[in-house]
Amino acid sequence: MTWRWRIASYLFLAGTGSGAYAASTIAGFFGSAWDPAPEVGVALGAPLVFIGMLFLISDLGAKKNALRAFVNVRTSWMARGSWIISAFVVLAGAQLAALLLHWGWPSAVSALTVALAVATMIYTGFLLKACRGISFWSTAVLPVLFLASASSTGVMAVVLGGAVYSGSLGSLAGLAKADAVLVIIESLVLAAYLERGRTLRQSRGSVRMWLRGSLAPAFWVGVVVCGLLVPLAFDVYPASTVLVALAMSLGLAGGLVLRRIILAAGTRDALFSISPSDPGPFWGKVLRGAAG
């Protein structure tokens, strides 16, 4: 099975939507100085994650496969994630409806929804980590990378949405400064992820694909330049609302590209080699015994 753009879009939208909700709601807990961030995050959260779920369902194909995504919670990260995301969409969607109808919403429920949003961001990394036959994914660093990236793209989505909605940055400039910290954290985690991949023989080929192979243009231009450097520059020095909105758009595109190349570089580990020229210690004994 090969996971392509539909699953990459699912991972991106689920992470960005939950990140937007979590970041904006946490900002709202500190008072009205962050307006309109809380409203923008609530408006983006459930719809983005729900659209991401549609990408997942379309990739699963048959209806019975979609239903199977909810079973075996004890052993399956797909099942755990399906329940977590569904609960988040229900609560965040209800909060969005309350916002549109100008109803009050309990802070305790918002806190619970934030916890589900954080779980959604982390879960997407654990989903790939569970694929033990792929060393490039099977690392504890990957869920941390997904959390850092989703937090960053979530804030970018809120800044972009708020800039489009209000026509100016206003108090969102402070949120952009917070995004600068998140981008730096994401960069450090990404470097740690690549270093971990480089130290393992099974995943060195995946790292080479990123740094100087077929995925190098997507990594250096799409992720490093568009996804990290450009947003960081305009987070720190917001020249104008239009340029910041453009930078946030590029940052979001970089987040999508990051997930796509993580999937594309996930090559399966070779289980063993029985090449006569290099049989290895165990299989060499087997071949020598057979020859004898």
C-alpha positions as CSV (number, residue, x, y, z in Angstrom):
1,M,0.0,0.0,0.0
2,T,1.3,3.5,-0.9
3,W,0.0,6.5,0.9
4,R,0.0,9.6,-1.4
5,W,-1.6,13.0,-1.5
6,R,-5.0,12.0,0.0
7,I,-3.4,10.7,3.2
8,A,-0.9,13.6,3.3
9,S,-3.9,16.0,3.0
10,Y,-5.6,14.1,5.8
11,L,-2.6,14.3,8.1
12,F,-2.1,18.0,7.2
13,L,-5.8,19.1,7.6
14,A,-6.2,17.1,10.9
15,G,-3.1,18.6,12.3
16,T,-3.7,22.2,11.1
17,G,-7.3,22.2,12.2
18,S,-6.7,20.8,15.6
19,G,-3.6,23.1,16.0
20,A,-5.6,26.2,15.0
21,Y,-8.3,25.3,17.6
22,A,-5.8,24.6,20.4
23,A,-3.7,27.6,19.8
24,S,-6.5,30.1,19.5
25,T,-8.5,28.7,22.4
26,I,-5.4,28.7,24.7
27,A,-4.9,32.4,23.6
28,G,-8.5,33.1,24.4
29,F,-8.0,31.8,27.9
30,F,-5.7,34.8,28.5
31,G,-8.4,37.4,27.7
32,S,-9.7,39.5,24.9
33,A,-6.3,41.0,24.0
34,W,-6.0,38.1,21.5
35,D,-9.3,38.8,19.6
36,P,-10.2,37.7,17.0
37,A,-7.9,34.7,17.3
38,P,-10.3,32.5,19.4
39,E,-13.2,33.0,17.0
40,V,-11.0,32.3,14.0
41,G,-9.6,29.1,15.5
42,V,-13.1,27.8,16.4
43,A,-14.3,28.6,12.8
44,L,-11.3,26.7,11.3
45,G,-10.9,23.8,13.7
46,A,-13.8,21.4,13.1
47,P,-14.3,22.1,9.3
48,L,-10.6,21.5,8.5
49,V,-10.4,18.3,10.5
50,F,-13.7,17.1,9.1
51,I,-12.5,17.7,5.5
52,G,-9.4,15.8,6.4
53,M,-11.5,12.9,7.6
54,L,-13.2,12.9,4.2
55,F,-9.8,12.4,2.5
56,L,-9.1,9.5,4.8
57,I,-12.5,7.9,4.1
58,S,-12.0,8.3,0.4
59,D,-8.6,6.6,0.6
60,L,-10.0,3.7,2.6
61,G,-12.4,3.0,-0.2
62,A,-15.2,0.6,0.7
63,K,-17.6,1.5,3.5
64,K,-16.7,-1.6,5.5
65,N,-13.0,-0.4,5.5
66,A,-14.1,3.0,6.9
67,L,-16.1,1.3,9.6
68,R,-13.2,-1.0,10.5
69,A,-11.2,2.2,11.3
70,F,-13.2,2.4,14.6
71,V,-12.5,-1.2,15.9
72,N,-9.7,-2.7,17.8
73,V,-9.0,0.4,19.9
74,R,-6.8,-1.6,22.2
75,T,-4.2,-2.4,19.5
76,S,-4.9,0.0,16.6
77,W,-3.7,3.6,16.4
78,M,-6.1,4.0,13.5
79,A,-9.0,3.1,15.7
80,R,-7.8,5.3,18.6
81,G,-7.3,8.2,16.2
82,S,-10.7,7.7,14.6
83,W,-12.4,8.0,18.0
84,I,-10.3,11.0,19.1
85,I,-10.8,12.9,15.9
86,S,-14.6,12.1,15.8
87,A,-14.9,13.4,19.4
88,F,-13.0,16.5,18.6
89,V,-15.1,17.3,15.5
90,V,-18.3,16.8,17.5
91,L,-17.3,19.1,20.3
92,A,-15.5,21.7,18.2
93,G,-18.4,21.6,15.7
94,A,-20.9,22.2,18.6
95,Q,-18.8,25.1,19.8
96,L,-18.8,26.6,16.3
97,A,-22.6,26.3,16.1
98,A,-22.8,28.0,19.5
99,L,-20.5,30.8,18.3
100,L,-22.7,31.4,15.2
101,L,-25.8,31.4,17.3
102,H,-24.2,33.7,19.9
103,W,-24.7,31.2,22.7
104,G,-22.4,30.8,25.6
105,W,-19.9,27.9,25.8
106,P,-18.5,26.3,29.0
107,S,-14.8,26.8,29.5
108,A,-14.5,23.3,30.9
109,V,-15.7,21.8,27.6
110,S,-13.3,24.0,25.7
111,A,-10.5,22.7,27.8
112,L,-11.6,19.1,27.1
113,T,-11.7,19.9,23.4
114,V,-8.2,21.4,23.5
115,A,-7.0,18.1,25.0
116,L,-8.6,16.2,22.1
117,A,-7.0,18.7,19.7
118,V,-3.5,18.0,21.2
119,A,-4.2,14.2,21.0
120,T,-5.2,14.6,17.3
121,M,-1.9,16.4,16.6
122,I,0.2,13.7,18.3
123,Y,-1.9,10.8,17.1
124,T,-1.0,11.3,13.4
125,G,2.6,10.7,14.3
126,F,1.9,7.6,16.3
127,L,-0.1,6.3,13.4
128,L,3.0,6.2,11.2
129,K,5.3,5.2,14.1
130,A,3.2,2.0,14.5
131,C,4.4,0.8,11.0
132,R,7.4,-1.0,12.5
133,G,8.6,-2.3,9.1
134,I,9.6,1.3,8.2
135,S,12.5,2.6,10.2
136,F,12.1,6.2,9.0
137,W,8.7,6.3,10.7
138,S,9.3,4.0,13.7
139,T,10.7,6.6,16.0
140,A,9.4,8.6,19.0
141,V,10.6,11.8,17.4
142,L,8.0,11.6,14.7
143,P,4.9,12.3,17.0
144,V,6.9,15.2,18.4
145,L,7.5,16.5,14.9
146,F,3.9,16.2,14.0
147,L,2.9,18.0,17.2
148,A,5.4,20.9,16.5
149,S,4.4,21.2,12.9
150,A,0.6,21.0,13.6
151,S,1.0,23.7,16.3
152,S,2.9,25.9,13.9
153,T,0.6,25.5,10.9
154,G,-2.4,25.9,13.2
155,V,-1.2,29.3,14.3
156,M,-0.4,30.2,10.7
157,A,-3.9,29.3,9.7
158,V,-5.3,31.5,12.5
159,V,-3.1,34.4,11.5
160,L,-4.0,34.0,7.8
161,G,-7.7,33.7,8.6
162,G,-7.7,36.6,11.0
163,A,-5.8,38.8,8.5
164,V,-8.3,37.9,5.7
165,Y,-11.3,38.4,8.0
166,S,-10.3,41.7,9.6
167,G,-8.0,43.1,6.9
168,S,-5.2,43.8,9.3
169,L,-3.0,42.0,11.8
170,G,-3.9,43.9,15.0
171,S,-3.5,41.6,18.0
172,L,-2.7,38.7,15.7
173,A,0.9,40.2,15.5
174,G,1.4,38.8,18.9
175,L,0.2,35.4,17.8
176,A,2.6,35.6,14.8
177,K,5.5,36.2,17.3
178,A,4.4,33.0,19.1
179,D,4.5,31.2,15.8
180,A,8.1,32.3,15.3
181,V,9.0,30.3,18.5
182,L,7.0,27.3,17.2
183,V,8.8,27.4,13.8
184,I,12.2,27.4,15.6
185,I,11.1,24.4,17.8
186,E,9.8,22.6,14.7
187,S,13.2,23.2,12.9
188,L,15.1,21.7,15.9
189,V,12.8,18.7,16.0
190,L,13.1,18.2,12.3
191,A,16.9,18.3,12.6
192,A,16.7,15.7,15.4
193,Y,14.4,13.5,13.2
194,L,16.9,13.6,10.3
195,E,19.8,12.9,12.6
196,R,18.1,9.9,14.1
197,G,17.3,8.7,10.6
198,R,20.9,9.2,9.5
199,T,22.3,7.1,12.4
200,L,20.2,4.0,11.4
201,R,21.4,2.0,8.4
202,Q,17.8,1.1,7.5
203,S,16.6,4.7,7.2
204,R,19.7,6.4,5.7
205,G,18.3,5.9,2.2
206,S,15.2,7.9,3.3
207,V,17.3,10.7,4.6
208,R,19.4,10.8,1.4
209,M,16.1,11.1,-0.6
210,W,15.3,14.2,1.4
211,L,18.7,15.8,1.4
212,R,20.1,15.1,-2.1
213,G,17.8,12.6,-3.8
214,S,14.4,12.7,-5.6
215,L,12.7,14.5,-2.7
216,A,15.4,17.1,-2.2
217,P,13.7,19.9,-4.2
218,A,10.5,19.4,-2.1
219,F,12.4,19.3,1.1
220,W,14.7,22.3,0.6
221,V,12.3,24.6,-1.3
222,G,8.9,23.3,0.0
223,V,9.7,22.6,3.6
224,V,12.9,24.6,4.5
225,V,12.3,27.8,2.5
226,C,8.5,28.0,2.2
227,G,7.5,26.1,5.4
228,L,10.1,27.4,7.8
229,L,12.3,30.4,6.7
230,V,9.7,32.6,5.0
231,P,7.1,32.3,7.8
232,L,9.8,32.9,10.4
233,A,11.0,36.0,8.7
234,F,7.6,37.6,8.5
235,D,6.6,36.4,12.0
236,V,9.5,38.4,13.4
237,Y,9.3,41.3,10.9
238,P,5.6,41.7,9.8
239,A,6.2,44.2,7.0
240,S,2.5,44.3,5.9
241,T,-0.7,42.4,6.3
242,V,-0.5,41.2,2.6
243,L,3.0,39.9,2.9
244,V,2.3,38.2,6.2
245,A,-0.7,36.5,4.7
246,L,1.4,35.4,1.8
247,A,4.1,34.1,4.1
248,M,1.5,32.2,6.2
249,S,0.1,30.6,3.0
250,L,3.5,29.4,2.0
251,G,4.0,28.1,5.5
252,L,0.8,26.1,5.2
253,A,1.9,24.7,1.9
254,G,5.2,23.7,3.4
255,G,3.4,21.8,6.1
256,L,1.5,19.8,3.5
257,V,4.7,19.1,1.6
258,L,6.4,17.9,4.8
259,R,3.8,15.3,5.4
260,R,3.9,14.2,1.7
261,I,7.6,13.6,1.7
262,I,7.5,11.8,5.1
263,L,5.1,9.4,3.4
264,A,7.1,9.2,0.2
265,A,10.4,8.5,2.0
266,G,8.8,5.6,4.1
267,T,10.5,2.7,2.4
268,R,10.2,-0.8,3.9
269,D,13.2,-2.3,5.6
270,A,14.8,-5.3,4.0
271,L,14.1,-8.3,6.2
272,F,17.3,-10.1,5.2
273,S,19.8,-10.6,2.5
274,I,20.8,-14.0,1.0
275,S,23.1,-12.7,-1.6
276,P,26.0,-15.2,-2.1
277,S,28.4,-12.3,-2.4
278,D,27.4,-10.8,0.9
279,P,25.3,-13.3,2.8
280,G,25.8,-11.9,6.3
281,P,26.8,-13.9,9.4
282,F,23.6,-15.8,10.0
283,W,22.5,-16.4,6.4
284,G,26.1,-17.1,5.5
285,K,26.0,-20.1,7.8
286,V,22.7,-21.3,6.3
287,L,24.1,-21.1,2.7
288,R,27.3,-22.8,3.6
289,G,25.4,-25.5,5.3
290,A,23.2,-26.0,2.3
291,A,26.2,-26.0,0.0
292,G,27.9,-28.6,2.2
